Amino acid sequence: MDGKKCSVWMFLPLVFTLFTSAGLWIVYFIAVEDDKIIPLNSAERKSGLKHAPYISIAGDEPPASCVFSQVMNMAAFLALVVAVLRFIQLKPKVLNPWLNISGLVALCLASFGMTLLGNFQLTNDEEIHNVGTSLTFGFGTFAVEFRHYRYEIMCSEYQENFLSFSESLSEASEYQTDQV
């Protein structure tokens, strides 16, 4: 990496993504084996006799519901750790702290939604399950779009001020007034 030092924590978002994806695929395979949902490549899907392979339906009954709950709880914890580490990383670099704080709050609400989503199965309490889904996808999408809109992750052995890609482009275009 040419003299730049990066922390091992930089791999946490990747680990979060891989383990959550793998866990959700495990839930899917358990539900297919227990004949709760139809496989993605099945010809029976057209007849409409069984449920489509939605993850909430796949993780609705034991043993898949137990794995689904555990996967969502672990994902919520890892998302919360990523949110706090990202908040700490950006804290000395942001000019408007409300941007950083709102991103942290949004990811905390998304993490809370993940716990609701995983622990309240669809058939047991559909309303709370759907609130958890809305929190997870709503605030999760907001946080990702909002927090990464103007900042880049830097890994270096020293802290220095930096410009995001969009700020660099706008600064460069400032001196090129003849181009639109």
NUDODREN-469069 format. One record per residue: x, y, z of N, C-alpha, C in turn; residue number from 1; residue in three letters. Coordinates in steps of 0.05 Angstrom, whole numbers, always signed. Example, Ala and Ser with C-alpha at 12.3 -4.5 7.8 and 13.67 -1.06 7.14 Angstrom:
REM NUDODREN-469069
> +264; -114; +156; +246; -90; +156; +264; -66; +156; 1; ALA;
> +257; -45; +142; +273; -21; +143; +258; +1; +157; 2; SER;
END
This chain:
REM NUDODREN-469069
> +16; -24; +0; +0; +0; +0; +17; +25; +0; 1; MET;
> +41; +24; -8; +58; +47; -12; +61; +64; +13; 2; ASP;
> +68; +53; +35; +74; +68; +59; +49; +77; +75; 3; GLY;
> +26; +72; +64; +2; +80; +79; -6; +57; +98; 4; LYS;
> -13; +65; +122; -22; +45; +141; -52; +46; +144; 5; LYS;
> -64; +23; +143; -93; +21; +146; -98; +3; +170; 6; CYS;
> -119; +10; +184; -128; -6; +207; -142; -31; +197; 7; SER;
> -142; -51; +214; -157; -76; +208; -187; -70; +208; 8; VAL;
> -195; -49; +222; -223; -42; +223; -235; -35; +196; 9; TRP;
> -218; -28; +177; -228; -21; +150; -242; -45; +137; 10; MET;
> -236; -69; +146; -249; -93; +135; -276; -99; +147; 11; PHE;
> -283; -85; +168; -308; -91; +182; -333; -88; +164; 12; LEU;
> -335; -67; +148; -359; -66; +130; -360; -89; +110; 13; PRO;
> -337; -98; +101; -336; -121; +83; -345; -146; +97; 14; LEU;
> -335; -150; +121; -342; -173; +138; -372; -173; +144; 15; VAL;
> -382; -149; +151; -411; -145; +156; -427; -154; +132; 16; PHE;
> -420; -145; +108; -434; -151; +84; -433; -181; +77; 17; THR;
> -409; -193; +79; -406; -221; +72; -421; -239; +91; 18; LEU;
> -418; -235; +117; -431; -252; +137; -461; -249; +136; 19; PHE;
> -471; -225; +133; -500; -221; +131; -511; -234; +106; 20; THR;
> -498; -231; +84; -507; -244; +59; -506; -274; +61; 21; SER;
> -485; -285; +72; -482; -314; +76; -504; -324; +95; 22; ALA;
> -509; -310; +116; -530; -318; +135; -557; -318; +123; 23; GLY;
> -563; -298; +106; -590; -298; +93; -592; -320; +73; 24; LEU;
> -570; -327; +59; -571; -350; +41; -575; -376; +56; 25; TRP;
> -563; -378; +80; -568; -402; +96; -597; -405; +104; 26; ILE;
> -609; -382; +112; -638; -382; +118; -654; -392; +94; 27; VAL;
> -647; -382; +71; -661; -389; +46; -659; -420; +41; 28; TYR;
> -634; -430; +44; -630; -459; +39; -645; -476; +60; 29; PHE;
> -646; -467; +85; -660; -482; +105; -690; -483; +98; 30; ILE;
> -701; -460; +90; -729; -458; +83; -736; -475; +58; 31; ALA;
> -718; -477; +39; -722; -494; +16; -721; -523; +24; 32; VAL;
> -702; -530; +41; -700; -558; +50; -725; -567; +66; 33; GLU;
> -736; -548; +82; -760; -554; +98; -785; -552; +81; 34; ASP;
> -782; -545; +56; -805; -543; +38; -824; -521; +46; 35; ASP;
> -814; -498; +56; -830; -475; +64; -833; -456; +40; 36; LYS;
> -813; -455; +23; -814; -437; +0; -804; -453; -24; 37; ILE;
> -810; -442; -47; -802; -455; -73; -774; -444; -80; 38; ILE;
> -756; -461; -90; -730; -451; -98; -733; -431; -121; 39; PRO;
> -712; -415; -124; -713; -394; -145; -715; -405; -173; 40; LEU;
> -703; -428; -177; -703; -440; -204; -725; -460; -209; 41; ASN;
> -745; -462; -192; -766; -482; -195; -787; -475; -215; 42; SER;
> -797; -495; -229; -818; -491; -249; -845; -488; -234; 43; ALA;
> -847; -497; -209; -872; -495; -194; -879; -466; -186; 44; GLU;
> -860; -448; -188; -864; -420; -180; -887; -408; -196; 45; ARG;
> -890; -417; -221; -911; -405; -238; -939; -413; -230; 46; LYS;
> -942; -436; -217; -968; -445; -210; -979; -430; -185; 47; SER;
> -962; -418; -169; -971; -402; -147; -980; -419; -123; 48; GLY;
> -973; -444; -122; -981; -461; -99; -966; -455; -74; 49; LEU;
> -941; -447; -76; -925; -441; -53; -916; -412; -54; 50; LYS;
> -905; -403; -31; -896; -375; -29; -871; -371; -46; 51; HIS;
> -869; -346; -56; -844; -338; -69; -822; -337; -48; 52; ALA;
> -797; -338; -56; -775; -340; -36; -767; -314; -23; 53; PRO;
> -787; -299; -12; -780; -275; +4; -767; -283; +30; 54; TYR;
> -747; -267; +38; -732; -275; +62; -749; -274; +87; 55; ILE;
> -769; -256; +88; -786; -256; +112; -803; -281; +114; 56; SER;
> -811; -292; +91; -826; -317; +92; -808; -340; +97; 57; ILE;
> -784; -339; +86; -764; -361; +90; -757; -363; +119; 58; ALA;
> -755; -340; +133; -747; -340; +161; -770; -339; +180; 59; GLY;
> -793; -349; +172; -818; -347; +188; -822; -369; +208; 60; ASP;
> -813; -393; +202; -818; -416; +220; -792; -429; +227; 61; GLU;
> -791; -441; +251; -767; -455; +260; -760; -478; +241; 62; PRO;
> -736; -485; +237; -711; -475; +248; -700; -450; +234; 63; PRO;
> -711; -443; +211; -701; -420; +196; -705; -394; +211; 64; ALA;
> -727; -392; +226; -732; -367; +241; -711; -363; +263; 65; SER;
> -700; -384; +274; -679; -381; +294; -654; -371; +282; 66; CYS;
> -647; -382; +259; -623; -373; +245; -627; -344; +235; 67; VAL;
> -651; -338; +224; -657; -311; +214; -654; -290; +237; 68; PHE;
> -665; -297; +260; -663; -278; +283; -634; -274; +291; 69; SER;
> -619; -295; +292; -591; -292; +299; -575; -276; +278; 70; GLN;
> -580; -281; +253; -566; -267; +231; -573; -237; +233; 71; VAL;
> -599; -231; +237; -607; -202; +238; -596; -189; +263; 72; MET;
> -595; -203; +286; -583; -191; +310; -553; -185; +307; 73; ASN;
> -539; -205; +295; -511; -200; +290; -506; -178; +270; 74; MET;
> -523; -177; +249; -521; -155; +229; -526; -128; +242; 75; ALA;
> -546; -127; +260; -552; -102; +274; -528; -93; +291; 76; ALA;
> -516; -112; +305; -493; -105; +321; -470; -95; +304; 77; PHE;
> -464; -109; +283; -441; -101; +265; -447; -74; +252; 78; LEU;
> -472; -70; +244; -479; -44; +232; -476; -21; +252; 79; ALA;
> -483; -27; +277; -479; -6; +298; -450; +0; +303; 80; LEU;
> -433; -21; +303; -404; -17; +306; -393; -1; +282; 81; VAL;
> -402; -8; +258; -393; +7; +234; -402; +36; +236; 82; VAL;
> -426; +41; +245; -436; +68; +248; -420; +85; +268; 83; ALA;
> -414; +73; +290; -399; +87; +311; -370; +92; +301; 84; VAL;
> -358; +73; +289; -330; +76; +279; -330; +97; +257; 85; LEU;
> -350; +97; +239; -351; +117; +218; -355; +145; +230; 86; ARG;
> -372; +147; +251; -376; +173; +264; -350; +183; +276; 87; PHE;
> -336; +165; +290; -310; +173; +302; -290; +181; +280; 88; ILE;
> -290; +166; +258; -271; +172; +236; -276; +199; +224; 89; GLN;
> -301; +207; +220; -308; +232; +207; -309; +255; +226; 90; LEU;
> -311; +251; +251; -315; +272; +271; -295; +295; +268; 91; LYS;
> -269; +290; +267; -250; +312; +264; -249; +324; +236; 92; PRO;
> -262; +312; +217; -259; +321; +189; -283; +337; +179; 93; LYS;
> -306; +336; +192; -330; +348; +181; -332; +377; +190; 94; VAL;
> -342; +394; +173; -347; +421; +179; -374; +425; +193; 95; LEU;
> -394; +410; +184; -420; +410; +196; -425; +385; +212; 96; ASN;
> -423; +386; +239; -426; +362; +254; -454; +349; +253; 97; PRO;
> -474; +365; +245; -501; +353; +244; -503; +332; +222; 98; TRP;
> -486; +334; +201; -485; +314; +180; -476; +287; +192; 99; LEU;
> -455; +288; +207; -444; +264; +219; -463; +252; +240; 100; ASN;
> -475; +270; +257; -493; +261; +278; -519; +249; +265; 101; ILE;
> -529; +261; +245; -554; +250; +232; -548; +223; +219; 102; SER;
> -524; +220; +208; -517; +194; +197; -515; +172; +218; 103; GLY;
> -504; +180; +241; -502; +161; +263; -530; +153; +274; 104; LEU;
> -547; +173; +277; -574; +167; +286; -589; +150; +266; 105; VAL;
> -586; +156; +241; -600; +140; +220; -591; +111; +221; 106; ALA;
> -565; +106; +224; -555; +78; +225; -563; +64; +251; 107; LEU;
> -565; +79; +273; -575; +68; +298; -604; +59; +295; 108; CYS;
> -620; +76; +282; -648; +68; +277; -650; +45; +258; 109; LEU;
> -633; +44; +238; -633; +21; +220; -625; -5; +235; 110; ALA;
> -606; -3; +253; -598; -26; +269; -621; -35; +287; 111; SER;
> -635; -17; +299; -658; -24; +315; -679; -37; +298; 112; PHE;
> -683; -27; +274; -702; -40; +255; -694; -68; +249; 113; GLY;
> -668; -74; +246; -659; -101; +241; -666; -120; +263; 114; MET;
> -664; -110; +288; -671; -128; +311; -702; -133; +311; 115; THR;
> -718; -113; +304; -747; -117; +303; -753; -136; +280; 116; LEU;
> -740; -132; +258; -745; -149; +234; -739; -178; +240; 117; LEU;
> -717; -183; +253; -708; -211; +258; -723; -224; +281; 118; GLY;
> -731; -209; +301; -743; -222; +325; -773; -224; +324; 119; ASN;
> -786; -209; +307; -815; -211; +304; -821; -222; +276; 120; PHE;
> -828; -247; +275; -833; -260; +249; -858; -249; +237; 121; GLN;
> -860; -253; +211; -881; -241; +195; -909; -251; +204; 122; LEU;
> -912; -277; +208; -938; -287; +216; -945; -282; +245; 123; THR;
> -925; -279; +262; -930; -274; +291; -939; -246; +297; 124; ASN;
> -925; -226; +285; -932; -198; +289; -924; -182; +265; 125; ASP;
> -942; -182; +245; -936; -170; +219; -931; -140; +222; 126; GLU;
> -946; -127; +239; -943; -97; +241; -915; -90; +251; 127; GLU;
> -905; -102; +272; -878; -96; +283; -857; -105; +263; 128; ILE;
> -861; -127; +250; -843; -137; +229; -840; -116; +207; 129; HIS;
> -862; -105; +198; -862; -85; +176; -850; -59; +185; 130; ASN;
> -854; -52; +211; -841; -27; +222; -811; -32; +221; 131; VAL;
> -802; -55; +229; -773; -61; +228; -762; -61; +200; 132; GLY;
> -778; -71; +181; -769; -70; +153; -767; -41; +144; 133; THR;
> -786; -25; +150; -785; +3; +142; -762; +18; +155; 134; SER;
> -757; +13; +180; -734; +26; +194; -708; +17; +181; 135; LEU;
> -705; -9; +176; -681; -20; +165; -675; -9; +138; 136; THR;
> -694; -12; +120; -689; -3; +92; -691; +27; +89; 137; PHE;
> -709; +40; +103; -712; +69; +101; -688; +84; +112; 138; GLY;
> -682; +80; +138; -660; +94; +150; -633; +84; +140; 139; PHE;
> -631; +58; +133; -607; +47; +122; -599; +60; +96; 140; GLY;
> -619; +62; +78; -614; +75; +53; -607; +105; +56; 141; THR;
> -622; +118; +74; -617; +146; +79; -588; +150; +90; 142; PHE;
> -580; +133; +108; -554; +136; +121; -532; +131; +100; 143; ALA;
> -535; +111; +84; -514; +105; +64; -512; +129; +44; 144; VAL;
> -534; +137; +34; -534; +159; +14; -525; +185; +26; 145; GLU;
> -534; +191; +50; -529; +217; +63; -501; +219; +73; 146; PHE;
> -491; +198; +87; -465; +199; +99; -442; +197; +79; 147; ARG;
> -446; +182; +58; -425; +178; +38; -427; +197; +14; 148; HIS;
> -445; +216; +17; -449; +235; -5; -425; +253; -10; 149; TYR;
> -412; +262; +12; -390; +281; +9; -364; +273; +21; 150; ARG;
> -362; +248; +31; -337; +240; +44; -325; +215; +32; 151; TYR;
> -299; +213; +33; -285; +189; +25; -271; +177; +49; 152; GLU;
> -266; +151; +48; -251; +138; +70; -221; +141; +63; 153; ILE;
> -206; +151; +83; -177; +154; +79; -163; +136; +98; 154; MET;
> -143; +123; +89; -125; +107; +106; -97; +118; +103; 155; CYS;
> -87; +130; +123; -60; +141; +122; -48; +141; +150; 156; SER;
> -22; +144; +151; -9; +144; +177; -11; +171; +190; 157; GLU;
> -21; +191; +177; -24; +218; +189; -51; +229; +180; 158; TYR;
> -63; +246; +197; -88; +258; +190; -83; +284; +176; 159; GLN;
> -97; +289; +155; -96; +315; +141; -123; +320; +129; 160; GLU;
> -128; +345; +124; -154; +352; +112; -155; +342; +83; 161; ASN;
> -178; +335; +75; -180; +324; +48; -206; +334; +36; 162; PHE;
> -208; +333; +10; -232; +340; -5; -245; +315; -16; 163; LEU;
> -271; +316; -16; -284; +293; -29; -282; +296; -59; 164; SER;
> -289; +275; -73; -287; +275; -102; -304; +298; -114; 165; PHE;
> -328; +301; -104; -346; +322; -114; -334; +350; -109; 166; SER;
> -323; +354; -85; -310; +380; -79; -286; +385; -96; 167; GLU;
> -271; +364; -102; -247; +367; -119; -255; +375; -147; 168; SER;
> -277; +363; -157; -286; +370; -184; -297; +399; -185; 169; LEU;
> -312; +407; -164; -322; +434; -165; -300; +454; -162; 170; SER;
> -279; +448; -146; -257; +466; -144; -241; +468; -170; 171; GLU;
> -238; +446; -184; -224; +446; -209; -240; +462; -230; 172; ALA;
> -266; +459; -230; -283; +472; -250; -284; +502; -245; 173; SER;
> -278; +511; -221; -278; +539; -214; -259; +555; -232; 174; GLU;
> -237; +542; -239; -216; +556; -254; -219; +552; -284; 175; TYR;
> -239; +536; -292; -244; +531; -321; -271; +543; -328; 176; GLN;
> -273; +569; -329; -299; +582; -333; -308; +580; -362; 177; THR;
> -290; +574; -380; -298; +573; -408; -312; +547; -416; 178; ASP;
> -312; +527; -398; -326; +502; -403; -351; +500; -386; 179; GLN;
> -371; +489; -399; -396; +486; -384; -399; +457; -375; 180; VAL;
END
